[in-house]
Amino acid sequence: MGSPVLEMDIALEEFRIPKRRVPAQLVLPGGETRQVHVFLNEATPGIPQGERLSDLLNGESKFVPVSDVARETVTFVNSASIALAWVEAAHELREEERLTILTEHEVEVRMVDGQKLQGLVTYLQPNDRSRLMDYLNGTPSFLRLIQGERMALINKRHVAYVEFLSP
């Protein structure tokens, strides 16, 4: 007869959700910056390419578990308190987005703390709601701003205004 603890560990392993660690930088109100690793789900039936940080931040979870690089601890960060998160763009862009014609605008985002971010906002909306204003007023809570090789995920609650850079 096997050990009950070993059998329980094997049984629990069946329910474990495979995660991958993705490096990110979080900016909290007041400008505090933290280098972290976020834990994102590997491919699942609903998300065959795996979870993105934007999926996690725009999801239903209020607290996001991260591994703080400097403190070497796991911290649970309230997603509403994250003003801005940076991650490599490769972790955010999916193949179908590269193959779809998205609406895109070059913009400057002014944060309530005065910080200015420039980049490309891309999104897919129905034709009758394809204006930037429609996208900004709708969901999700975090908008994605492509800045070269990295992606800024910006909490709309911390945005003062968004301005077009090109017509």
C-alpha positions as CSV (number, residue, x, y, z in Angstrom):
1,M,0.0,0.0,0.0
2,G,1.4,3.4,-1.0
3,S,1.9,6.4,1.3
4,P,-1.2,8.5,1.7
5,V,0.9,11.7,1.3
6,L,2.4,10.5,-1.9
7,E,-1.0,9.5,-3.3
8,M,-2.4,12.9,-2.4
9,D,0.5,14.7,-4.1
10,I,0.0,12.6,-7.2
11,A,-3.8,13.3,-7.1
12,L,-3.2,17.1,-6.6
13,E,-0.8,17.1,-9.5
14,E,-3.7,16.3,-11.8
15,F,-5.3,19.6,-10.8
16,R,-2.2,21.8,-11.1
17,I,-2.4,24.4,-13.8
18,P,0.9,24.8,-15.6
19,K,2.3,28.3,-15.4
20,R,5.1,30.2,-17.0
21,R,7.0,33.1,-15.4
22,V,7.1,36.2,-17.5
23,P,9.3,39.2,-16.5
24,A,7.4,42.5,-16.1
25,Q,7.8,46.0,-14.6
26,L,5.0,47.4,-12.5
27,V,4.5,51.0,-11.8
28,L,2.3,51.8,-8.7
29,P,0.7,55.1,-7.8
30,G,3.3,57.5,-6.6
31,G,5.8,56.1,-9.1
32,E,7.0,53.1,-7.1
33,T,8.5,50.7,-9.7
34,R,8.9,46.9,-9.1
35,Q,10.6,44.3,-11.3
36,V,8.6,41.2,-11.0
37,H,7.8,37.9,-12.6
38,V,4.1,37.2,-13.2
39,F,2.7,33.7,-13.3
40,L,0.6,33.1,-16.5
41,N,-1.3,30.1,-17.5
42,E,0.1,27.9,-20.2
43,A,-2.2,26.9,-23.1
44,T,-5.7,26.0,-22.0
45,P,-8.8,25.0,-23.9
46,G,-10.1,28.6,-23.9
47,I,-6.7,30.2,-24.6
48,P,-4.6,27.8,-26.8
49,Q,-1.7,30.3,-27.0
50,G,-1.5,30.8,-23.3
51,E,-2.5,33.7,-21.0
52,R,-1.1,37.2,-21.5
53,L,-0.5,39.7,-18.7
54,S,-3.3,41.9,-20.3
55,D,-5.6,38.9,-19.9
56,L,-4.8,38.6,-16.2
57,L,-5.0,42.3,-15.5
58,N,-8.3,42.7,-17.4
59,G,-9.8,39.5,-15.9
60,E,-11.9,39.1,-12.8
61,S,-9.1,38.5,-10.3
62,K,-8.6,41.5,-8.1
63,F,-5.2,40.5,-6.8
64,V,-2.4,39.3,-9.0
65,P,0.4,37.1,-7.6
66,V,3.9,38.2,-8.6
67,S,7.4,37.2,-7.6
68,D,9.2,40.4,-6.6
69,V,12.7,40.1,-8.1
70,A,14.4,42.4,-5.5
71,R,12.7,41.1,-2.4
72,E,12.6,37.4,-3.6
73,T,9.1,37.1,-2.2
74,V,5.6,36.4,-3.6
75,T,3.4,39.5,-3.4
76,F,-0.3,39.8,-4.2
77,V,-0.8,43.1,-6.0
78,N,-4.2,44.7,-6.3
79,S,-4.6,45.1,-10.1
80,A,-6.6,48.3,-9.7
81,S,-3.5,49.9,-8.0
82,I,-1.2,49.1,-10.9
83,A,-0.9,52.3,-12.9
84,L,1.2,50.8,-15.6
85,A,2.9,47.5,-16.5
86,W,5.6,46.9,-19.1
87,V,6.2,43.5,-20.7
88,E,8.0,42.3,-23.8
89,A,5.6,42.8,-26.8
90,A,6.2,39.2,-27.9
91,H,4.4,38.0,-24.7
92,E,1.3,40.1,-25.7
93,L,0.9,39.8,-29.4
94,R,-0.9,36.8,-30.8
95,E,-0.6,35.3,-34.2
96,E,-4.2,36.1,-35.1
97,E,-3.6,39.8,-34.3
98,R,-0.7,39.8,-36.7
99,L,-3.0,38.4,-39.4
100,T,-6.0,40.6,-38.7
101,I,-6.4,44.2,-39.9
102,L,-6.6,46.1,-36.6
103,T,-7.5,49.8,-36.1
104,E,-4.3,51.5,-35.0
105,H,-3.4,55.0,-33.8
106,E,-0.2,56.6,-32.8
107,V,-0.9,58.4,-29.5
108,E,0.5,60.1,-26.5
109,V,-1.0,58.9,-23.2
110,R,-0.7,61.4,-20.3
111,M,-0.9,59.7,-16.9
112,V,-2.5,61.5,-13.9
113,D,1.0,61.7,-12.3
114,G,2.3,63.7,-15.4
115,Q,4.2,60.9,-17.0
116,K,3.9,60.8,-20.9
117,L,3.9,57.6,-22.9
118,Q,4.0,57.5,-26.7
119,G,3.3,54.5,-28.9
120,L,0.8,52.6,-31.0
121,V,-2.7,51.7,-29.8
122,T,-4.2,48.8,-31.7
123,Y,-7.6,47.2,-31.3
124,L,-10.4,45.4,-33.0
125,Q,-13.9,46.8,-32.6
126,P,-17.1,46.5,-34.6
127,N,-17.2,48.9,-37.5
128,D,-19.9,51.1,-35.9
129,R,-17.7,51.4,-32.7
130,S,-14.3,51.6,-34.2
131,R,-13.3,55.1,-33.1
132,L,-10.6,55.5,-30.5
133,M,-13.1,57.1,-28.2
134,D,-15.3,54.0,-28.4
135,Y,-12.3,51.8,-27.5
136,L,-11.2,54.0,-24.6
137,N,-14.7,54.2,-23.2
138,G,-15.3,50.5,-23.5
139,T,-13.7,47.5,-21.9
140,P,-10.9,46.4,-21.1
141,S,-9.6,48.3,-18.0
142,F,-6.0,48.2,-19.3
143,L,-5.2,49.5,-22.7
144,R,-2.2,48.2,-24.7
145,L,0.4,50.6,-26.0
146,I,3.1,49.2,-28.3
147,Q,6.4,50.8,-27.7
148,G,8.8,49.1,-30.0
149,E,9.9,45.8,-28.4
150,R,7.8,46.3,-25.3
151,M,4.2,46.8,-24.5
152,A,2.8,49.2,-21.9
153,L,-0.4,48.0,-20.3
154,I,-2.0,51.2,-19.0
155,N,-4.7,51.2,-16.3
156,K,-7.4,53.6,-17.7
157,R,-8.1,54.8,-14.1
158,H,-4.6,56.4,-14.1
159,V,-4.9,58.2,-17.5
160,A,-5.5,61.9,-17.6
161,Y,-5.9,62.1,-21.4
162,V,-5.0,60.4,-24.7
163,E,-3.9,62.5,-27.7
164,F,-3.4,61.6,-31.4
165,L,0.2,62.1,-32.6
166,S,-0.6,61.7,-36.2
167,P,-3.8,62.4,-38.1
